[in-house]
Amino acid sequence: MLYILINNKRGELMRSKYKIPIILIATLLGLSLVIGTSYGLYKVRNEAKPYTVFNDECLEIVTFDNYVDIPQMPILNTANGKTTHPYTIAITNTCSDIRNIELRFNVLASSNIKKSEVMIYLNGDMKIEPTILSSFINSASNKKDGNLLSKILGNLEIPANSTKRINIRTWLDDTRVTNQNQSLQAMLEISKTKTDIKPIFKDTILAQNQVSTDPLDFSISEAEYSLLATTEDENGTSYYFRGNTANNYVSFAGYLWQIVRINGDGSIRLIYADNNTNLSTFSSNNSSVDYVGLTYLQDNVNTNNTITEYLNAWYQDHLKDYDKYIAESTFCNDTTFTNSYGPIYFGAYNRLYNNNPNPTLICPKNDSEYGGSYSTKIGLISADEVILAGGHKNQTNTHFYLYTGYDYYTLSPSRFSNNLAYMLTVNSYGRLSETPVSNNIYIRPVISLESTVSVSGDGSITNPYRPNSID
C-alpha cells in the first residue's frame, strides 16, 4: 500500500530504514503530506527534485508537484474548485499481468471536519465529479489504525506495462460550509490486489435494479408497481425501494430483513421483517411534549426514552455478535415545530399527514432539548421513509413492502395536544397513522449494513441477500 499522509501531527512514524527526501503540503489550514508504502513510512524532503519515485513490487508510483503549499483551503463553488492546483500521482504497472488498486481517503482522528462539507474531485485516469466526502462508501480501513473515517475514492485497473495518472483536488463547498475553521488530517492509501474486487452491496443492488427517473406522485400510495428511486439525504444520493417490492430481502444475524434504501454514504438500511414478537411503548409517559424524543432532558441530564432503552437492549441481545457488519447511520427523530401556543404539530405531521405529502431524507435542524438527528447503530423507520416506500395517510395499502397487518411505531413525532404526546405509526391497513407514545405496539428495528459488505443471493424471499464478509 502507498500512504500519503496529510499533516502528520503524530510525530515520527518510521517503520523502514529507507528515507527518500521530499515534502508535499496540501492543506485546509496549512497541511503537509508525507509519503510511504506498506513496508514503511518514507519521509521526503527535497524540494529541488521535480518528482519522486517509489517502487513496490510491480507498482512504480511517481508523485508530482513536490511542494504544494495551500495555507488555507479556499471555500469555492464547483466550477472554481475544479480549477485548483491538483496533487498528481502516476502509477506504473511494471509486471506482465493486470493489477487493481483501490484509492482510499483516510481522515485521521485528530481532524476537525464536517465530512458533508468537504468536496473531492478526481480526474485523469480515475474520474470522479465533485462529490462530498460523506457520500463515498466506507473502506475496510474505516475507524481503524487511528482513522476517524476512511472512504473509497475509487478503483482502478492498471494493464500490464502501462501507466495511469490520478489528479486529486479538495476544497470546502461554498453551499454547505458552516465553519470556515475546519482542520483536516488525512491519509491517501493505495491498496493493491491481484484478485478481482467483489462488488459491494450497493453495486449489487444497482446492477439488479433499474433506477427510475420518472417524477413520483406522493399524493397516491404505491401498491401495484415496484421501483428503485433516488433522493438526497445528508450524505449524498440515496436510492430507495418503493411499492410492491419482492427483491429486497436480506438474511442477516439469523433474521429476515428488507432493504429500505441505500444511504447516501453507501451503507444499506434494513428493516426487521421476520416473525415479530417485539412490543414496546415509545415512552412510559405521555403527558409531556419531550416524550416524543429518543432522548430528553430530565433534571438537566440527557435521558434515554423507553424506546431507546428497548432498542439498545434488542441490539445487545440479537446483534452484538455482528457488530462489525453494522454501520453507524443517521436516524431522524424530527421534533421541529412552528406553532408557539396551543397544540404542537411536529415537522413530519406537517409534511406528511395530509393528502399531498412532501417527504425528505434530510433531517430538519432544531435546537430542542429532545429529539433531533442521531448517529447510532439501531433505530426505527421514519415516516418520510414510509411515504417514499409507498405509504399514505388516507389510503389503505396492503401490498407495499412495509405492510405487515399490525400497527408499528415510526421514529417521527406527530403532535402534542390535550396533554398527550403522539407518534406517527404504520397501522394494520398499511396507512400512515398515529398513536399516543404510551401505547404498547410492535417495534420493527432498523439498522444499516456497512458499505463494504459484499453479498450473495438475489434478494428474493426464497434466496435473500446474505452478507459474505468484511475485511
N, C-alpha and C positions, 0 to 999 in steps of 0.2 A: 504494500500500500504506500502511496505517496501522501504525505501530510503537508499541508500549507497552513501554518498556524498564524492567525491574525492576532496581533497584540498579546503575545505570551507574557503574562504577569506572574507566572508561577515559578520563575527562576530558571536555573539551568536544568535541562532535562536530557542530558547527554546519555545515550544508550549505545553509542558506537564510537570507535576510535577514529573514525574518519570525519574530517571537517572540510567543508567547502565554503569559502568566503563570499557572501553576498547578503545584502539586506533589501527587503522589499516592504514598502509601507503602503497599506490601503486602509483608510480609516473612516470611522464615523467621527471620532474625536481624537485623531492622531493615532492610528492603529498600525503597528508594524507586523510584517509577515516573516515567518521562519519556515524553512522547508526541510523535509526529511523523508525517509522511507520506513517501511516496516522493520528494517534492520537497524534503525537508529534515527535520531533526530539530528539532521545536519544543520549546523549554524552557518549562515552565509553573510559575509560582509566584505564585498569587493565591488565598489561602485564603478570601477574602471571597465569591467567586462561588460560587453553588450548582452550576454546571455549566460546561463549556467546550465550544465548538462548533468543529469543523474541517470545512471544505468542500474536497472533492476531486472535481472534475468532477461526476458525477451523485450522488455519495455525500456526505451530510451526517452526520458522526459526532459524537455527543454523549457525553461522558463524565460520569458522575455520581460523587458521593462524592469531592469534590476534595481531601479529606485523609483517607486511610485509614492508620492507624498501628497495626501489629501488631508490637510489639517482638520477639517470638519466636513463630514459628509453633507452635501447640499440637499435641500428639500426641493424636489423637482417634479414637474409633470412628466408623463411618459415620453413625449417627444424629445424633451431635453435630456432625460435620463439615458436614453438610448445613444446619445452622442458623447457621453462622458468617456474619459480615458479608461480602457479596459485593462484587466490583468489577463495575460495570454499564456496558455500552456500548449505546447506541442508534444504529442506522444507518438513515438515511432515504434512499430512492432518489427523487431529485427529477426523474428523467427519465421518458420515456414508454415505455421498454422494460424488460424484466426484467434485473436484474443478479444475478450469482452471486458469492459471496465464499467464500474458504477461510480459516478461522481456524487459525493456526499458533502453536505454543508453542516458542520458540527458547531453549534453555538455552545460556548463554554459556560459553566455555572457562574462565572464571575461577571457575566453580561447583565446589562440592564436595558433590555429592549422590549418592544412590543412587536411580536412576530407578525402581527396583522398590519404593520405599517412599513415594513422593510420590503423593498422591491428587489427582485433578482431578474437579470436579463442575460441570456446566453446567445451568442451567435457563433458563426464559423461552422464547424462540422457537428456541433451539438446545438440545436436551435430551440430555444425556449423564449417565447414572447414575454414581455414584462409581466411578472406574476408575483403576488405577495408571498412572502416566505412561508406563512402558515398554511398555504394551500398545497404545498409539496407534501408528499407522503413521508411518514417516518421511516428511517432506515434502521438496520439491525444495531446501529451504534447509538440509538436514541436512549438518552439518560444513562449511558454507560461511560466509563473512563472520564468522569468529570464533565460530561456534556449535559448542558441544560436541555437541549433537544438536538436531534440530528435529522436532516431532511435529505431525501434523494433528489438531486437536481436532474439526473437523467442517466441513461445507459447508452453506451457507445460500442459498436463493433469495429474493431481495427483489423482489416485484412492483413495477410502476411506481407511483410516487407513494404509497409505503407505508413504514412504519417497522417494524423488527424490533429486539428488545432481547435482550441476552445477559447473564446473570449468571454470573460465574466465581468459584469457590471452590477453595481448595487447602489441604491440610494433610498432616501425616505420619500414615500409617496405624498405629494402635496395635498391630496384629497383626503388622506386618512390620518396624517400625523397630528398627534395631540400633545406630544412632548418633544421639544427640539433638543433636549439634553440627554439623549439616549447614548449609552456606550455599548459597543459590540466587541466581544472577543470570540472569534470563531476559527474553525479549522476546516479547510477543504481536504477531503480524503478521497483518494483514488483507490478503489478496491478492484482488484483484477481477478478473473476466474477463467479457467479453461473450459468450464461446462456452461451449458445454456442456463440462463436465469429463468426460474419458474415465474410465470405471470402471477402477480399479486391478485388478491381477491377482487379489488376494484376493476382491474383489467379483464378478469374473467367475466364479471357481470356485464361490463360494457361490450365485450365481444359477443355475448349471448343475447343481448337485448338491443333493439333499435331505439335510439333516443328520439322521442317525439319533439318536434319543433313547432307543432300546431299550438295556437293560443288556447288556453283552457278556460272553461266557464265554471267557476266555483259556485254559481248560483244553483246548480243542479248536482245531485250526488252522482257518483260514477259506480255503476253496478255491472254493466254489460261488458265493457272493454277492459283490457289490461295494458298498461303502458309504463314506460320509464320517462320521466320528465325532469327538467332542471330548474333550479332557482338558486339564489345566492344565500349562503349562510355567513357567519362571522369569519370563516376561514377560507372562503372561496366558493367554487361552484359545487353545489350538492345535487346528486341525482336521486330522485325519489320514485318509489313504486306507487301506482295509483290504480284503483279499480279491482277487478276480479282476477287478481294475480295468482298464478299457480306455480311459478318457478322461482320463488324467493324463500324457500325453506332451507334452514341450516340445522344440522345436528351438532350440538356443542355441549360439552360438560355433562353428557348423558341426558340432555333435554332437547326438545324441538323448539326452534325459534323461527321467526320470519324477519326478513330484511325490510326495514323501514326505508332506509336511504343510505347512500354513500355520503358521508360527511365531507365537508369542504377540505379537510386535511387528509382525506383518503381512507380514514377508518370506516368501518362498516357498522351501522346502527341496527341492532336487533331488538325485537320484542318477543317476550316469552309467549310460546304458542302451544305448550304441552298441556297435559291434564292439569287443571288449575284448582288447587285447594288453598290458594293464597288469599286470605281475607284479613282486612285491617280497616280501621278508621284512618282518615288522613290526620286528624287531630283528636285527642281525647276531650278537648274543649272546643266549643264552637261559639262562645259569646264575645269574642274579641276579634277585631279585624286582622290582627297579625297571625292568627292561627291558620291562615291560608299559606303561610310561608314554610319552606323546608326547614328554615331556622328562624328564630325571632329572639329579640332581647328580653330577658327576664332578670330583673334586678341588675341591669347593666352587664349581664353575661349572655353571650351568644348561645342559645339553647336549641338542641335538635327537637324538631317536632316528632310526633308519633310515627308518621310515615318514614321519616329519615332513620329513626331507630330500627324500624321494621326492615327497611331495605338494607341497611348495614348488616343486620343480623342474617338476613337471607343470603347476602353475598358471602359472609363467613361460613355459613352452613353448606352452601351449594357451589360456590365458585372460587374459593380461596386457593384451591389446588391448580386453578387455571389462570391465576392472576397475570402471568406473563403474556397471555394472549389478549388481555383486555386493556383497552386504552382509556386514559382519562379524556373525557369529552365534555362539551358544554351542554348543560341542561337548563332550560329557560322556565323559571317559576315567576312569570310576569306579574308583578304587583304594582305596575303603573296604574294610575287613575287620574281623571281630570276634575271631577266634581269635588268641591270643598265642603259641602254640607248635604245632609240627607243621605239616602242610600249611596253606597260606593259601588260603582261598576268598574271592574278591572279591565286592563287592556285587551285581554283575549275575548272577554264578553263583548266589548265594543267593536272589535274587529270581526268576530266570527258568529256571534249569537244573533243572526239576522238572516234575511233572505239573500243577501249579496255579500258573503264573507270575503275577507281580504287577508289571507294567511301570509305569514312571514316566518323565515327561519333566523332572522336577526333579532336577538332579544333586546327589547327596548331598555334603555338605561334609566335607572331611577335611584334615588337616594333614600329609599325606605329602609327602616331598620329590620325588615323582614322580607324574605323572598329575594328575587333578582336572578342573576345569572350565576350558575355554579359549575365549577370544573370538578368532576368526580367520576367514579367508575360505574356507578349504578344510579338509575333514576326512573322516571316514568315518561311515557309519551306525552308530548304537548298537544293541546287542542289544535294548534296550527298544523301539526303533522297529521292529525286526524282528518282535517279538511283537505289537505293535499292528497291524502290517501283515497279520498272519495266520499267522506262523510259529510253530513249536513244536519243543521238543527231541525228542520221541518220535514225531512224526507226519510222514511224508513229505507234501510239498505241492508239487506241480509245476504248480499253477495260480495261486497268488497272484503278484502283480506283481513281487515281489522274487526269484522263482525264475529262475535263469539256466542251470542244468545244469552249473555249475562251482563250486568252492569259492572263497569270498572272505572277506576279513577284515571284522570289525566293529571298532569302537573300544573295545569292552568287554573288559577283562581277565577271565579265567576263574579261574585258580588258579596257585599255585606249589607244586610238590611234586616230590620226588625230584630236587631241584636243576634243575628245568625250569620255565620260565615259559610259560604258555598264554594264548591269546586265544580269545574266542568267535568263531565263524565261521558263515556260512550255507553248508551243504555242497551237493554236487551233486544231492541228493534234495530240497532245499528245507527241510531240517531245521536247527534251531539246533544247532551242534556246537562243537568246539574243536580247536585245533592248537597245537603249540609255536611260539613267536614267530619262530623261525629258519626256519620252512618258507616256501618261495617259492611263493605262491599269488596269485590275482587280487586286484586292487585296484579298487574302484568309488568314485571321488572323489565327494564330496558338497559342494555349495555352496548358498547362498541368494541368490535374486534380490532386489534392493531392493524395498521395499514400494510404491514409487512407479511401478513398471513397469506399463504397460498392454500388452495383448496382442491379437492376432488369432488366429483358428483356433478349433477346438472341442475340442482335447485328444486327438483320436483319433490313431492311428499314421499314418493317411493325411493328416490335416490337424492336425498338432500345434500347440499354442500357440506363437506367435512373439512375442517382445517387440517393441513398437513403438519407444519411445524413452524416455529420461529427460530431464526438463527441466534 
